[in-house]
Amino acid sequence: MRSPCSERPPVAYTSDARGLPCPLPLLHLARDLRRLRPGQIVELLADDPAARDDVPAWTRRSGHILLCWEAAAGYDAYYIQKRQG
């Protein structure tokens, strides 16, 4: 997984998937990335422990970029940049 964020990236959209079991956080992420222009960043909030493995694997396969992540109280925040083209 990418390293923790040194600072919060500029977010175009926040996708709140807290309380949703796997694979719903990834389905929400995929849906929300379709709304964005290439290069924009979505913040995914997820408390499903599987997301720590699933989000990095999905971004590698899909071509999007996991910029960084950070742990918050009871959930993690992932910052994903939409791929170009």
N, C-alpha and C positions, 0 to 999 in steps of 0.2 A: 504494500500500500504506500501511497505517497506520504510525504511527511506532513506533520501538523502545519497549519497556516501560521506564518509569521505576522500576517495581517489579513483582514477579511477582504477578499476580492470584491470588485464592484459587481453586484448581483442585479440581473435583469428580472429575475423571477424567483420566488421561493416556493418550493414544492414540499408541503408538509405531509409526510407519510408516517408520522408518529402514530403508534397504535395499530398499524397495519402489518399483518404477517407476510412472510415471503410467499410469493414473488411480487406482491402488490407494490412495495416501494419502487421496484425496477419498472413496473408497468406505468406507474405515475411519472417516473423520471422520463421514460421514453415518450410518453404523451406530451409532457411539458416541454421537452427539448424541441418537439415539432413546432411549437409556438414561437420559438426564438429564431433570430437570424444567426448565420454562422459567426462564430467568435463571441457571441453573448454567453453569459454565465448563469447557470441555474444553481441555486442552493437547495440541496435535498436534506430535509430533516428526517431522520429515521431512528427508531429505537429497537428495531429488530436486530438481534445480535448477528444474524446471517448477513446483514448488509455490509459488515466489515470485510467480508470476503467477496460478496456478490457485486458490490458497486465497482471495485477495481477491476474485477474480471469482466464485467459487462462493458465498462468503458474501453478496455483494451480490445475486446471483440468488435465493438460497434464503431470504433474510430474516434470517439469523443475523448476529451482529455480531463482526467481527474487532476485538478490543479493542486488540491490539498484537502485536508479534513481537520476537524477539531471536535473534541469531546466537550459536551455541555452537560448540564445536570439532567441525567436520565436519558440522553439521546446523543447522537452524533450528527454533525453538519458536514456535508460533502459539497465541494464546489467543483462543478463540472462545466467545462467549456464546450459549446457545440462545435463540432468539426466543421472545417471549411468545405463548402461545396456539398 
